[in-house]
Amino acid sequence: MSNVLSYKNYNGTVEYSKEDHCLFGKVIGLKSLLSYEGNSVQELEEDFQNVIDEYLQDCKERNVAPEQPYKGSFNVRISPELHRTVAIYAIENGKSLNATVEEALKCYVG
């Protein structure tokens, strides 16, 4: 079971408010705050999709590029020892450090 909604390459959280007796969430990976809610899973999913569609339409009308949550680049902080070990592994296997990390991540998350 996943607590993440996905639509048009955007993802959002799924949370429950006991006080308000509703589901709610926000689009993750953006600087802009895009939130949605619903009284059922179906309503939540519909509102999530509507928020994304409205955001994309607003960007189009304002002639600005919509934010992309995943650009394919991110910083990772690891110990110097692990950094050295991975770098040596990459060199010994004729790969770049980026290619080695990408391969490791693919193995980890499938």
VEXNU-423722 format. One record per residue: residue in one letter; y, x, z of N, C-alpha, C in turn. Coordinates in steps of 0.001 Angstrom, whole numbers, padded with zeros to 6 digits, always signed. Atoms other than C-alpha are relative to their C-alpha. Layout:
// residues N
AYXZYXZYXZ;...
// end
This chain:
// residues 110
M-001185+000847+000000+000000+000000+000000+001245+000890+000000;S-001216-000794+000103+003421+001359-000919+001190-000790+000512;N-001236+000622-000458+006749+000631+000720+001164+000412-000882;V-001027-000413+000948+008653+001687-002394-000068-000914-001219;L-000101+000778+001226+009844-000520-005235+000434+000931-001128;S-000379-000815+001152+010210+000968-008732+000380-000904-001159;Y-000468+000765+001155+012163-000297-011735+000947+000885-000792;K-000849-000794+000899+013697+001538-014712+000311+001394+000563;N-000106-001352-000567+013108+004942-013057+000832+000078+001271;Y-000679+000027-001290+014904+003867-009873-000997-000481+001042;N+000899+000374-001093+013162+003498-006523+000809-000525+001167;G-000679+000562-001160+014027+001529-003437-000952-000223+001152;T+000780+000191-001217+012866+001065+000123-000319-001475+000219;V+000337+001352-000441+011234-002008+001638-000017+000030+001521;E-000070+000057-001454+012154-002844+005213+000049-001455+000442;Y-000002+001350-000544+011925-005871+007484+000979-000076+001161;S-000918+000247-001106+014663-007218+009742-000563-001127+000849;K+000534+001014-000914+013125-009018+012689+001104-000966+000417;E-001141+000831-000409+016577-010280+013721+000347-001047-001047;D-000414+000901+001083+017380-011804+010325-001171-000677-000702;H+001207+000560+000615+013784-012656+009360+000037+000122-001522;C-000019-000214+001441+014205-011116+005920-000405+001432-000326;L+000295-001322+000523+013173-008165+003821+001285+000550-000608;F-001180-000618+000592+015812-005686+002679-000332+001420-000392;G+000208-001383+000389+016156-002263+001156+001211+000556-000697;K-001069-000648+000755+018330+000222-000671-000625+000933-001026;V+000442-000912+001047+017994+002271-003824+000145+001417+000545;I-000012-001355-000540+017116+005843-002897+000271+001022-001102;G-000254-001092+000924+018225+009074-004505+001344-000066-000698;L-001323+000134+000603+021755+007937-005402+001084+000196+001046;K-001151-000055-000892+025157+008648-003898+000557-001400+000217;S-000456+001388-000095+026100+005020-004614-000939-000785+000904;L+000825+000853-000855+024892+002441-002098-000311-001281-000754;L+000474+001218+000652+022855-000235-003843-001038-000618+000920;S+000926+000642-000929+021185-002680-001464-000401-001372-000532;Y+000571+001268+000446+019150-005861-001880-000755-000621+001152;E+000748+000689-001055+017333-008452+000198-000716-001204-000563;G+000726+001196+000389+015003-011426+000040-000799-000548+001160;N+000803+000640-001045+013063-013881+002144-001492+000098-000282;S+001403-000213+000363+009815-013053+000334-000065+001287-000811;V+000179-001198+000816+008372-010090-001496+000515-000263-001411;Q-000458+000333+001347+009048-011858-004795+001522-000003-000074;E-001468+000016-000017+012712-012480-003874+000564+001416+000127;L-000453-001376-000184+013101-008877-002725-000105+000775-001310;E+000194-000697+001271+011671-007512-005978+000993-000480-001053;E-000956+000543+000965+013861-009834-008052+001410+000504+000288;D-001338-000465-000350+017019-008865-006141+000139+001496-000276;F+000010-001439+000299+016095-005161-006444+000240+000225-001487;Q-000151-000156+001443+015741-005492-010215+001385-000447-000464;N-001339+000473+000356+018986-007506-010456+001069+001025+000375;V-000968-001011-000437+020867-004831-008484+000013+001172-000979;I+000087-001103+000970+019619-002129-010871+000636-000414-001317;D-000559+000480+001264+020466-004215-013952+001523-000122+000079;E-001454+000133-000178+023955-005002-012586+000669+001367+000063;Y-000545-001350-000098+024551-001343-011730+000091+000643-001389;L+000011-000585+001340+023560-000219-015234+001011-000679-000913;Q-000982+000727+000806+025692-002942-016843+001420+000399+000398;D-001313-000417-000483+028680-001984-014658+000355+001395-000525;C-000231-001351+000524+028307+001671-015673+000334-000048-001486;K-000235+000131+001436+028145+000660-019324+001404-000541-000271;E-001317+000593+000184+031276-001514-019024+001120+000976+000347;R-001007-000982-000399+033173+001311-017293-000102+001288-000816;N+000234-001161+000866+031843+003796-019865-000238+001281+000818;V+000390-001159-000805+030388+006105-017198-001525+000095+000012;A+001450-000211-000041+026934+007617-017046-000539-000433+001365;P+000597+000374-001288+024739+006024-014364-000630+001217+000671;E+000647-001086-000742+023491+008317-011641-001494-000028-000286;Q+001447-000131+000171+019976+009598-012202-000572+000554+001300;P+000497-000437-001301+017988+009876-008976-000829+001277-000035;Y+000877-001166+000065+015627+012597-010183+000331+000806-001240;K-000430-000840+001111+016983+015384-012327-001021+001074-000345;G+001003-001029+000259+013931+017641-012091+000342+001334+000628;S-000415-001232-000653+015685+020210-009951+000328-000300+001460;F-000322+000161-001414+015786+020573-006162-000236+001319+000720;N+000145-001226-000789+016098+023296-003553-001054-000201+001076;V+001027+000026-001039+013233+024087-001209+000197+001220+000889;R-000127-001115-000928+013599+026196+001908-001364+000283+000615;I+001278-000436-000559+010501+028149+002906+000214+001353+000655;S-000120-001293-000667+009842+031230+004953+000020+001122-001039;P-000002-001139+000927+010520+034610+003297-001410+000494-000316;E+001378-000457+000206+006842+035489+003744-000714-000859-001048;L+000637+000892+000969+005649+032404+001856+000641+000181-001379;H-000704-000227+001259+008292+032977-000827-000573+001233-000703;R+000549-001233+000556+007001+036531-001334-001430-000217-000481;T+001392+000250+000359+003365+035397-001379-000108-000813-001284;V+000032+000836+001202+004041+032702-003987+000509+000786-001210;A-000551-000801+001101+006149+035073-006106-001036+001004-000509;I+001037-000957+000394+003366+037685-006094-001139-000719-000722;Y+001037+000801+000649+000791+035007-006945+000416-000335-001433;A-000499+000370+001328+002964+033889-009881-000065+001196-000945;I+000017-001207+000830+003345+037447-011190-001429+000363-000391;E+001398-000361+000262-000388+038154-010866-000668-000954-000981;N+000597+000997+000890-001152+034967-012817+000827-000236-001263;G-000790+000079+001219+001457+035533-015523+000825-001260-000124;K-000792+001231+000002+003551+032524-014532+001342+000249+000670;S-001275-000060-000711+007099+031937-013420-000182-000620+001380;L+000028+000602-001338+007819+031004-009822+000110-001518-000109;N-000150+001455+000174+008964+027545-010970-001296-000642-000488;A+001249+000557+000526+005769+026955-012960-001084-000020+001072;T+000989-000063-001071+003658+028034-009984+000238-001095+001033;V-000337+001047-000983+005483+025703-007579-000294-001374-000592;E+000274+001275+000634+005267+022841-010063-001494-000295-000022;E+001455+000155+000024+001518+023403-010450-000537-000347+001388;A+000435+000264-001377+001055+023472-006656+000355-001415+000417;L-000405+001349-000361+003018+020251-006233-000867-001047-000707;K+000871+000928+000731+000958+018526-008940-001365-000103+000670;C+001288+000015-000688-002216+019542-007125+000091-000754+001318;Y-000171+000618-001326-000835+018314-003803+000117-001514-000099;V-000236+001442+000082+000314+014857-004918-000847-000686-001067;G+000929+000574+000959-002183+014362-007713+000677-000430-001262;
// end
